[in-house]
Amino acid sequence: MPRWKELRRYCINTGWELYKSTDHDYFRKIEENGVVLRTKVSRGSGEIPVGLWNRILKQQLCTTQEEFNKNK
């Protein structure tokens, strides 16, 4: 499973905007069709739990594991 730092790096590498930084980092990306994608990245250093990772990948990033791996 990916680590939180890999998710943060993915967001930066793929053009997500860091719009809020508190105890977590909040990123957003506006797609060409006007859809706004949002995700929250923990400042922790550990791995992302499997169930949570699957939700982040599909519902928040709207990408595949393969695409994530290419851009992390």
HTML snippet that shows the backbone in 3Dmol.js (N, CA, C, O; Angstrom):
<script src="https://3Dmol.org/build/3Dmol-min.js"></script>
<div id="view" style="width:600px;height:400px;position:relative"></div>
<script>
const pdb = `
ATOM      1  N   MET A   1       0.831  -1.182   0.000  1.00  0.00           N
ATOM      2  CA  MET A   1       0.000   0.000   0.000  1.00  0.00           C
ATOM      3  C   MET A   1       0.879   1.251   0.000  1.00  0.00           C
ATOM      4  O   MET A   1       1.963   1.255   0.584  1.00  0.00           O
ATOM      5  N   PRO A   2       0.409   2.301  -0.652  1.00  0.00           N
ATOM      6  CA  PRO A   2       1.188   3.546  -0.693  1.00  0.00           C
ATOM      7  C   PRO A   2       1.252   4.217   0.680  1.00  0.00           C
ATOM      8  O   PRO A   2       0.438   3.957   1.566  1.00  0.00           O
ATOM      9  N   ARG A   3       2.218   5.061   0.814  1.00  0.00           N
ATOM     10  CA  ARG A   3       2.389   5.852   2.030  1.00  0.00           C
ATOM     11  C   ARG A   3       1.808   7.242   1.777  1.00  0.00           C
ATOM     12  O   ARG A   3       1.615   7.646   0.630  1.00  0.00           O
ATOM     13  N   TRP A   4       1.536   7.957   2.850  1.00  0.00           N
ATOM     14  CA  TRP A   4       0.961   9.298   2.715  1.00  0.00           C
ATOM     15  C   TRP A   4       1.864  10.215   1.905  1.00  0.00           C
ATOM     16  O   TRP A   4       1.376  11.040   1.133  1.00  0.00           O
ATOM     17  N   LYS A   5       3.187  10.079   2.072  1.00  0.00           N
ATOM     18  CA  LYS A   5       4.101  10.949   1.316  1.00  0.00           C
ATOM     19  C   LYS A   5       4.021  10.669  -0.183  1.00  0.00           C
ATOM     20  O   LYS A   5       4.238  11.579  -0.984  1.00  0.00           O
ATOM     21  N   GLU A   6       3.714   9.438  -0.581  1.00  0.00           N
ATOM     22  CA  GLU A   6       3.560   9.124  -2.001  1.00  0.00           C
ATOM     23  C   GLU A   6       2.290   9.758  -2.555  1.00  0.00           C
ATOM     24  O   GLU A   6       2.274  10.216  -3.698  1.00  0.00           O
ATOM     25  N   LEU A   7       1.231   9.789  -1.759  1.00  0.00           N
ATOM     26  CA  LEU A   7       0.001  10.455  -2.190  1.00  0.00           C
ATOM     27  C   LEU A   7       0.246  11.951  -2.350  1.00  0.00           C
ATOM     28  O   LEU A   7      -0.209  12.549  -3.325  1.00  0.00           O
ATOM     29  N   ARG A   8       0.955  12.559  -1.410  1.00  0.00           N
ATOM     30  CA  ARG A   8       1.277  13.987  -1.504  1.00  0.00           C
ATOM     31  C   ARG A   8       2.098  14.255  -2.769  1.00  0.00           C
ATOM     32  O   ARG A   8       1.823  15.207  -3.499  1.00  0.00           O
ATOM     33  N   ARG A   9       3.103  13.416  -3.025  1.00  0.00           N
ATOM     34  CA  ARG A   9       3.951  13.585  -4.204  1.00  0.00           C
ATOM     35  C   ARG A   9       3.139  13.424  -5.495  1.00  0.00           C
ATOM     36  O   ARG A   9       3.345  14.160  -6.460  1.00  0.00           O
ATOM     37  N   TYR A  10       2.210  12.451  -5.504  1.00  0.00           N
ATOM     38  CA  TYR A  10       1.339  12.262  -6.672  1.00  0.00           C
ATOM     39  C   TYR A  10       0.549  13.535  -6.953  1.00  0.00           C
ATOM     40  O   TYR A  10       0.478  13.986  -8.096  1.00  0.00           O
ATOM     41  N   CYS A  11      -0.043  14.111  -5.914  1.00  0.00           N
ATOM     42  CA  CYS A  11      -0.839  15.329  -6.097  1.00  0.00           C
ATOM     43  C   CYS A  11       0.012  16.456  -6.674  1.00  0.00           C
ATOM     44  O   CYS A  11      -0.423  17.159  -7.586  1.00  0.00           O
ATOM     45  N   ILE A  12       1.200  16.627  -6.156  1.00  0.00           N
ATOM     46  CA  ILE A  12       2.095  17.681  -6.645  1.00  0.00           C
ATOM     47  C   ILE A  12       2.510  17.402  -8.088  1.00  0.00           C
ATOM     48  O   ILE A  12       2.516  18.312  -8.917  1.00  0.00           O
ATOM     49  N   ASN A  13       2.858  16.152  -8.394  1.00  0.00           N
ATOM     50  CA  ASN A  13       3.329  15.789  -9.742  1.00  0.00           C
ATOM     51  C   ASN A  13       2.251  15.888 -10.807  1.00  0.00           C
ATOM     52  O   ASN A  13       2.563  16.066 -11.985  1.00  0.00           O
ATOM     53  N   THR A  14       0.990  15.777 -10.417  1.00  0.00           N
ATOM     54  CA  THR A  14      -0.089  15.773 -11.406  1.00  0.00           C
ATOM     55  C   THR A  14      -0.914  17.056 -11.404  1.00  0.00           C
ATOM     56  O   THR A  14      -2.018  17.087 -11.948  1.00  0.00           O
ATOM     57  N   GLY A  15      -0.385  18.111 -10.794  1.00  0.00           N
ATOM     58  CA  GLY A  15      -0.998  19.426 -10.915  1.00  0.00           C
ATOM     59  C   GLY A  15      -2.126  19.743  -9.954  1.00  0.00           C
ATOM     60  O   GLY A  15      -2.918  20.647 -10.221  1.00  0.00           O
ATOM     61  N   TRP A  16      -2.223  19.032  -8.850  1.00  0.00           N
ATOM     62  CA  TRP A  16      -3.236  19.359  -7.854  1.00  0.00           C
ATOM     63  C   TRP A  16      -2.780  20.600  -7.095  1.00  0.00           C
ATOM     64  O   TRP A  16      -1.584  20.802  -6.883  1.00  0.00           O
ATOM     65  N   GLU A  17      -3.736  21.426  -6.689  1.00  0.00           N
ATOM     66  CA  GLU A  17      -3.456  22.652  -5.947  1.00  0.00           C
ATOM     67  C   GLU A  17      -3.591  22.392  -4.445  1.00  0.00           C
ATOM     68  O   GLU A  17      -4.601  21.853  -3.992  1.00  0.00           O
ATOM     69  N   LEU A  18      -2.587  22.770  -3.688  1.00  0.00           N
ATOM     70  CA  LEU A  18      -2.660  22.724  -2.234  1.00  0.00           C
ATOM     71  C   LEU A  18      -3.422  23.972  -1.812  1.00  0.00           C
ATOM     72  O   LEU A  18      -2.902  25.082  -1.925  1.00  0.00           O
ATOM     73  N   TYR A  19      -4.654  23.800  -1.325  1.00  0.00           N
ATOM     74  CA  TYR A  19      -5.457  24.971  -1.003  1.00  0.00           C
ATOM     75  C   TYR A  19      -5.639  25.192   0.489  1.00  0.00           C
ATOM     76  O   TYR A  19      -6.164  26.228   0.896  1.00  0.00           O
ATOM     77  N   LYS A  20      -5.217  24.240   1.312  1.00  0.00           N
ATOM     78  CA  LYS A  20      -5.339  24.403   2.757  1.00  0.00           C
ATOM     79  C   LYS A  20      -4.338  23.470   3.414  1.00  0.00           C
ATOM     80  O   LYS A  20      -4.185  22.318   3.008  1.00  0.00           O
ATOM     81  N   SER A  21      -3.652  23.985   4.443  1.00  0.00           N
ATOM     82  CA  SER A  21      -2.678  23.168   5.142  1.00  0.00           C
ATOM     83  C   SER A  21      -2.847  23.400   6.634  1.00  0.00           C
ATOM     84  O   SER A  21      -2.521  24.468   7.152  1.00  0.00           O
ATOM     85  N   THR A  22      -3.361  22.381   7.318  1.00  0.00           N
ATOM     86  CA  THR A  22      -3.544  22.437   8.764  1.00  0.00           C
ATOM     87  C   THR A  22      -2.842  21.213   9.330  1.00  0.00           C
ATOM     88  O   THR A  22      -1.650  21.013   9.094  1.00  0.00           O
ATOM     89  N   ASP A  23      -3.573  20.393  10.075  1.00  0.00           N
ATOM     90  CA  ASP A  23      -2.990  19.129  10.525  1.00  0.00           C
ATOM     91  C   ASP A  23      -2.959  18.115   9.390  1.00  0.00           C
ATOM     92  O   ASP A  23      -2.311  17.074   9.501  1.00  0.00           O
ATOM     93  N   HIS A  24      -3.661  18.418   8.294  1.00  0.00           N
ATOM     94  CA  HIS A  24      -3.639  17.652   7.046  1.00  0.00           C
ATOM     95  C   HIS A  24      -3.407  18.635   5.903  1.00  0.00           C
ATOM     96  O   HIS A  24      -3.602  19.840   6.062  1.00  0.00           O
ATOM     97  N   ASP A  25      -2.992  18.114   4.751  1.00  0.00           N
ATOM     98  CA  ASP A  25      -2.897  18.937   3.544  1.00  0.00           C
ATOM     99  C   ASP A  25      -4.101  18.636   2.670  1.00  0.00           C
ATOM    100  O   ASP A  25      -4.434  17.474   2.436  1.00  0.00           O
ATOM    101  N   TYR A  26      -4.748  19.679   2.191  1.00  0.00           N
ATOM    102  CA  TYR A  26      -5.941  19.543   1.364  1.00  0.00           C
ATOM    103  C   TYR A  26      -5.600  19.972  -0.060  1.00  0.00           C
ATOM    104  O   TYR A  26      -5.142  21.090  -0.295  1.00  0.00           O
ATOM    105  N   PHE A  27      -5.830  19.068  -0.997  1.00  0.00           N
ATOM    106  CA  PHE A  27      -5.536  19.326  -2.406  1.00  0.00           C
ATOM    107  C   PHE A  27      -6.827  19.301  -3.217  1.00  0.00           C
ATOM    108  O   PHE A  27      -7.787  18.617  -2.863  1.00  0.00           O
ATOM    109  N   ARG A  28      -6.831  20.056  -4.308  1.00  0.00           N
ATOM    110  CA  ARG A  28      -7.955  20.009  -5.246  1.00  0.00           C
ATOM    111  C   ARG A  28      -7.431  20.150  -6.667  1.00  0.00           C
ATOM    112  O   ARG A  28      -6.357  20.697  -6.916  1.00  0.00           O
ATOM    113  N   LYS A  29      -8.234  19.633  -7.581  1.00  0.00           N
ATOM    114  CA  LYS A  29      -7.894  19.716  -9.005  1.00  0.00           C
ATOM    115  C   LYS A  29      -9.189  19.920  -9.770  1.00  0.00           C
ATOM    116  O   LYS A  29     -10.164  19.198  -9.556  1.00  0.00           O
ATOM    117  N   ILE A  30      -9.201  20.900 -10.658  1.00  0.00           N
ATOM    118  CA  ILE A  30     -10.377  21.166 -11.473  1.00  0.00           C
ATOM    119  C   ILE A  30     -10.155  20.525 -12.835  1.00  0.00           C
ATOM    120  O   ILE A  30      -9.238  20.889 -13.569  1.00  0.00           O
ATOM    121  N   GLU A  31     -11.006  19.572 -13.153  1.00  0.00           N
ATOM    122  CA  GLU A  31     -10.913  18.868 -14.433  1.00  0.00           C
ATOM    123  C   GLU A  31     -11.392  19.773 -15.561  1.00  0.00           C
ATOM    124  O   GLU A  31     -12.053  20.779 -15.305  1.00  0.00           O
ATOM    125  N   GLU A  32     -11.070  19.432 -16.793  1.00  0.00           N
ATOM    126  CA  GLU A  32     -11.467  20.231 -17.958  1.00  0.00           C
ATOM    127  C   GLU A  32     -12.984  20.360 -18.078  1.00  0.00           C
ATOM    128  O   GLU A  32     -13.485  21.362 -18.589  1.00  0.00           O
ATOM    129  N   ASN A  33     -13.720  19.342 -17.604  1.00  0.00           N
ATOM    130  CA  ASN A  33     -15.182  19.380 -17.691  1.00  0.00           C
ATOM    131  C   ASN A  33     -15.820  20.130 -16.522  1.00  0.00           C
ATOM    132  O   ASN A  33     -17.044  20.151 -16.395  1.00  0.00           O
ATOM    133  N   GLY A  34     -14.993  20.751 -15.661  1.00  0.00           N
ATOM    134  CA  GLY A  34     -15.494  21.554 -14.557  1.00  0.00           C
ATOM    135  C   GLY A  34     -15.656  20.804 -13.247  1.00  0.00           C
ATOM    136  O   GLY A  34     -15.982  21.418 -12.230  1.00  0.00           O
ATOM    137  N   VAL A  35     -15.440  19.499 -13.240  1.00  0.00           N
ATOM    138  CA  VAL A  35     -15.550  18.706 -12.016  1.00  0.00           C
ATOM    139  C   VAL A  35     -14.365  19.036 -11.104  1.00  0.00           C
ATOM    140  O   VAL A  35     -13.218  19.082 -11.547  1.00  0.00           O
ATOM    141  N   VAL A  36     -14.665  19.261  -9.834  1.00  0.00           N
ATOM    142  CA  VAL A  36     -13.615  19.560  -8.856  1.00  0.00           C
ATOM    143  C   VAL A  36     -13.345  18.301  -8.036  1.00  0.00           C
ATOM    144  O   VAL A  36     -14.240  17.775  -7.374  1.00  0.00           O
ATOM    145  N   LEU A  37     -12.108  17.827  -8.087  1.00  0.00           N
ATOM    146  CA  LEU A  37     -11.685  16.676  -7.297  1.00  0.00           C
ATOM    147  C   LEU A  37     -10.971  17.195  -6.055  1.00  0.00           C
ATOM    148  O   LEU A  37     -10.215  18.164  -6.120  1.00  0.00           O
ATOM    149  N   ARG A  38     -11.222  16.538  -4.922  1.00  0.00           N
ATOM    150  CA  ARG A  38     -10.583  16.938  -3.667  1.00  0.00           C
ATOM    151  C   ARG A  38     -10.065  15.719  -2.934  1.00  0.00           C
ATOM    152  O   ARG A  38     -10.658  14.642  -2.996  1.00  0.00           O
ATOM    153  N   THR A  39      -8.945  15.897  -2.234  1.00  0.00           N
ATOM    154  CA  THR A  39      -8.429  14.837  -1.376  1.00  0.00           C
ATOM    155  C   THR A  39      -7.711  15.461  -0.191  1.00  0.00           C
ATOM    156  O   THR A  39      -7.229  16.591  -0.262  1.00  0.00           O
ATOM    157  N   LYS A  40      -7.650  14.716   0.885  1.00  0.00           N
ATOM    158  CA  LYS A  40      -6.998  15.156   2.118  1.00  0.00           C
ATOM    159  C   LYS A  40      -5.836  14.206   2.375  1.00  0.00           C
ATOM    160  O   LYS A  40      -6.005  12.988   2.325  1.00  0.00           O
ATOM    161  N   VAL A  41      -4.659  14.755   2.650  1.00  0.00           N
ATOM    162  CA  VAL A  41      -3.456  13.952   2.851  1.00  0.00           C
ATOM    163  C   VAL A  41      -2.950  14.146   4.274  1.00  0.00           C
ATOM    164  O   VAL A  41      -2.670  15.267   4.699  1.00  0.00           O
ATOM    165  N   SER A  42      -2.838  13.061   4.991  1.00  0.00           N
ATOM    166  CA  SER A  42      -2.330  13.098   6.359  1.00  0.00           C
ATOM    167  C   SER A  42      -0.855  13.486   6.361  1.00  0.00           C
ATOM    168  O   SER A  42      -0.133  13.217   5.402  1.00  0.00           O
ATOM    169  N   ARG A  43      -0.425  14.106   7.424  1.00  0.00           N
ATOM    170  CA  ARG A  43       0.992  14.421   7.580  1.00  0.00           C
ATOM    171  C   ARG A  43       1.748  13.264   8.207  1.00  0.00           C
ATOM    172  O   ARG A  43       2.950  13.359   8.455  1.00  0.00           O
ATOM    173  N   GLY A  44       1.044  12.171   8.463  1.00  0.00           N
ATOM    174  CA  GLY A  44       1.680  10.984   9.017  1.00  0.00           C
ATOM    175  C   GLY A  44       2.652  10.368   8.027  1.00  0.00           C
ATOM    176  O   GLY A  44       2.661  10.716   6.846  1.00  0.00           O
ATOM    177  N   SER A  45       3.464   9.454   8.520  1.00  0.00           N
ATOM    178  CA  SER A  45       4.491   8.866   7.661  1.00  0.00           C
ATOM    179  C   SER A  45       4.192   7.421   7.286  1.00  0.00           C
ATOM    180  O   SER A  45       4.947   6.808   6.531  1.00  0.00           O
ATOM    181  N   GLY A  46       3.119   6.882   7.796  1.00  0.00           N
ATOM    182  CA  GLY A  46       2.837   5.469   7.586  1.00  0.00           C
ATOM    183  C   GLY A  46       2.129   5.163   6.286  1.00  0.00           C
ATOM    184  O   GLY A  46       1.909   6.032   5.442  1.00  0.00           O
ATOM    185  N   GLU A  47       1.779   3.888   6.155  1.00  0.00           N
ATOM    186  CA  GLU A  47       1.033   3.432   4.985  1.00  0.00           C
ATOM    187  C   GLU A  47      -0.441   3.786   5.129  1.00  0.00           C
ATOM    188  O   GLU A  47      -0.967   3.892   6.237  1.00  0.00           O
ATOM    189  N   ILE A  48      -1.086   3.964   3.999  1.00  0.00           N
ATOM    190  CA  ILE A  48      -2.518   4.229   3.977  1.00  0.00           C
ATOM    191  C   ILE A  48      -3.224   2.881   4.079  1.00  0.00           C
ATOM    192  O   ILE A  48      -2.908   1.974   3.309  1.00  0.00           O
ATOM    193  N   PRO A  49      -4.175   2.717   5.010  1.00  0.00           N
ATOM    194  CA  PRO A  49      -4.900   1.449   5.132  1.00  0.00           C
ATOM    195  C   PRO A  49      -5.607   1.071   3.827  1.00  0.00           C
ATOM    196  O   PRO A  49      -6.064   1.943   3.088  1.00  0.00           O
ATOM    197  N   VAL A  50      -5.693  -0.214   3.553  1.00  0.00           N
ATOM    198  CA  VAL A  50      -6.209  -0.738   2.276  1.00  0.00           C
ATOM    199  C   VAL A  50      -7.584  -0.188   1.923  1.00  0.00           C
ATOM    200  O   VAL A  50      -7.778   0.328   0.822  1.00  0.00           O
ATOM    201  N   GLY A  51      -8.536  -0.289   2.837  1.00  0.00           N
ATOM    202  CA  GLY A  51      -9.896   0.170   2.548  1.00  0.00           C
ATOM    203  C   GLY A  51      -9.949   1.657   2.248  1.00  0.00           C
ATOM    204  O   GLY A  51     -10.635   2.090   1.322  1.00  0.00           O
ATOM    205  N   LEU A  52      -9.224   2.430   3.032  1.00  0.00           N
ATOM    206  CA  LEU A  52      -9.179   3.879   2.814  1.00  0.00           C
ATOM    207  C   LEU A  52      -8.503   4.187   1.483  1.00  0.00           C
ATOM    208  O   LEU A  52      -8.970   5.051   0.740  1.00  0.00           O
ATOM    209  N   TRP A  53      -7.418   3.497   1.176  1.00  0.00           N
ATOM    210  CA  TRP A  53      -6.714   3.729  -0.086  1.00  0.00           C
ATOM    211  C   TRP A  53      -7.627   3.477  -1.284  1.00  0.00           C
ATOM    212  O   TRP A  53      -7.631   4.261  -2.233  1.00  0.00           O
ATOM    213  N   ASN A  54      -8.392   2.404  -1.250  1.00  0.00           N
ATOM    214  CA  ASN A  54      -9.290   2.094  -2.364  1.00  0.00           C
ATOM    215  C   ASN A  54     -10.328   3.195  -2.566  1.00  0.00           C
ATOM    216  O   ASN A  54     -10.663   3.529  -3.702  1.00  0.00           O
ATOM    217  N   ARG A  55     -10.837   3.760  -1.473  1.00  0.00           N
ATOM    218  CA  ARG A  55     -11.803   4.862  -1.581  1.00  0.00           C
ATOM    219  C   ARG A  55     -11.135   6.121  -2.133  1.00  0.00           C
ATOM    220  O   ARG A  55     -11.696   6.797  -2.995  1.00  0.00           O
ATOM    221  N   ILE A  56      -9.932   6.436  -1.635  1.00  0.00           N
ATOM    222  CA  ILE A  56      -9.212   7.619  -2.121  1.00  0.00           C
ATOM    223  C   ILE A  56      -8.943   7.497  -3.619  1.00  0.00           C
ATOM    224  O   ILE A  56      -9.172   8.439  -4.378  1.00  0.00           O
ATOM    225  N   LEU A  57      -8.462   6.347  -4.031  1.00  0.00           N
ATOM    226  CA  LEU A  57      -8.105   6.113  -5.428  1.00  0.00           C
ATOM    227  C   LEU A  57      -9.309   6.278  -6.352  1.00  0.00           C
ATOM    228  O   LEU A  57      -9.217   6.952  -7.378  1.00  0.00           O
ATOM    229  N   LYS A  58     -10.421   5.673  -5.996  1.00  0.00           N
ATOM    230  CA  LYS A  58     -11.597   5.668  -6.869  1.00  0.00           C
ATOM    231  C   LYS A  58     -12.471   6.910  -6.726  1.00  0.00           C
ATOM    232  O   LYS A  58     -12.913   7.468  -7.731  1.00  0.00           O
ATOM    233  N   GLN A  59     -12.727   7.350  -5.497  1.00  0.00           N
ATOM    234  CA  GLN A  59     -13.691   8.424  -5.280  1.00  0.00           C
ATOM    235  C   GLN A  59     -13.056   9.817  -5.290  1.00  0.00           C
ATOM    236  O   GLN A  59     -13.696  10.779  -5.713  1.00  0.00           O
ATOM    237  N   GLN A  60     -11.823   9.935  -4.835  1.00  0.00           N
ATOM    238  CA  GLN A  60     -11.210  11.259  -4.728  1.00  0.00           C
ATOM    239  C   GLN A  60     -10.246  11.560  -5.871  1.00  0.00           C
ATOM    240  O   GLN A  60     -10.306  12.636  -6.466  1.00  0.00           O
ATOM    241  N   LEU A  61      -9.358  10.618  -6.182  1.00  0.00           N
ATOM    242  CA  LEU A  61      -8.395  10.839  -7.260  1.00  0.00           C
ATOM    243  C   LEU A  61      -8.971  10.512  -8.627  1.00  0.00           C
ATOM    244  O   LEU A  61      -8.521  11.043  -9.642  1.00  0.00           O
ATOM    245  N   CYS A  62      -9.963   9.638  -8.649  1.00  0.00           N
ATOM    246  CA  CYS A  62     -10.597   9.200  -9.906  1.00  0.00           C
ATOM    247  C   CYS A  62      -9.543   8.704 -10.898  1.00  0.00           C
ATOM    248  O   CYS A  62      -9.496   9.141 -12.048  1.00  0.00           O
ATOM    249  N   THR A  63      -8.714   7.798 -10.435  1.00  0.00           N
ATOM    250  CA  THR A  63      -7.653   7.244 -11.273  1.00  0.00           C
ATOM    251  C   THR A  63      -7.475   5.762 -10.957  1.00  0.00           C
ATOM    252  O   THR A  63      -8.175   5.207 -10.110  1.00  0.00           O
ATOM    253  N   THR A  64      -6.542   5.138 -11.641  1.00  0.00           N
ATOM    254  CA  THR A  64      -6.260   3.722 -11.416  1.00  0.00           C
ATOM    255  C   THR A  64      -4.958   3.583 -10.634  1.00  0.00           C
ATOM    256  O   THR A  64      -4.179   4.529 -10.520  1.00  0.00           O
ATOM    257  N   GLN A  65      -4.742   2.400 -10.107  1.00  0.00           N
ATOM    258  CA  GLN A  65      -3.498   2.124  -9.389  1.00  0.00           C
ATOM    259  C   GLN A  65      -2.307   2.267 -10.333  1.00  0.00           C
ATOM    260  O   GLN A  65      -1.253   2.755  -9.926  1.00  0.00           O
ATOM    261  N   GLU A  66      -2.462   1.851 -11.582  1.00  0.00           N
ATOM    262  CA  GLU A  66      -1.390   1.946 -12.566  1.00  0.00           C
ATOM    263  C   GLU A  66      -1.003   3.399 -12.827  1.00  0.00           C
ATOM    264  O   GLU A  66       0.181   3.733 -12.855  1.00  0.00           O
ATOM    265  N   GLU A  67      -2.002   4.261 -13.018  1.00  0.00           N
ATOM    266  CA  GLU A  67      -1.737   5.690 -13.245  1.00  0.00           C
ATOM    267  C   GLU A  67      -1.083   6.312 -12.028  1.00  0.00           C
ATOM    268  O   GLU A  67      -0.156   7.112 -12.156  1.00  0.00           O
ATOM    269  N   PHE A  68      -1.559   5.950 -10.851  1.00  0.00           N
ATOM    270  CA  PHE A  68      -0.968   6.456  -9.623  1.00  0.00           C
ATOM    271  C   PHE A  68       0.515   6.068  -9.555  1.00  0.00           C
ATOM    272  O   PHE A  68       1.369   6.905  -9.263  1.00  0.00           O
ATOM    273  N   ASN A  69       0.808   4.799  -9.828  1.00  0.00           N
ATOM    274  CA  ASN A  69       2.192   4.310  -9.743  1.00  0.00           C
ATOM    275  C   ASN A  69       3.115   5.031 -10.723  1.00  0.00           C
ATOM    276  O   ASN A  69       4.290   5.241 -10.421  1.00  0.00           O
ATOM    277  N   LYS A  70       2.599   5.411 -11.892  1.00  0.00           N
ATOM    278  CA  LYS A  70       3.418   6.099 -12.889  1.00  0.00           C
ATOM    279  C   LYS A  70       3.773   7.526 -12.464  1.00  0.00           C
ATOM    280  O   LYS A  70       4.789   8.076 -12.889  1.00  0.00           O
ATOM    281  N   ASN A  71       2.927   8.113 -11.624  1.00  0.00           N
ATOM    282  CA  ASN A  71       3.097   9.541 -11.285  1.00  0.00           C
ATOM    283  C   ASN A  71       3.475   9.815  -9.838  1.00  0.00           C
ATOM    284  O   ASN A  71       3.553  10.974  -9.433  1.00  0.00           O
ATOM    285  N   LYS A  72       3.712   8.774  -9.054  1.00  0.00           N
ATOM    286  CA  LYS A  72       4.030   9.017  -7.637  1.00  0.00           C
ATOM    287  C   LYS A  72       5.468   9.387  -7.409  1.00  0.00           C
ATOM    288  O   LYS A  72       5.873   9.618  -6.269  1.00  0.00           O
TER     289      LYS A  72
END
`;
const viewer = $3Dmol.createViewer("view");
viewer.addModel(pdb, "pdb");
viewer.setStyle({}, {cartoon: {color: "spectrum"}});
viewer.zoomTo();
viewer.render();
</script>
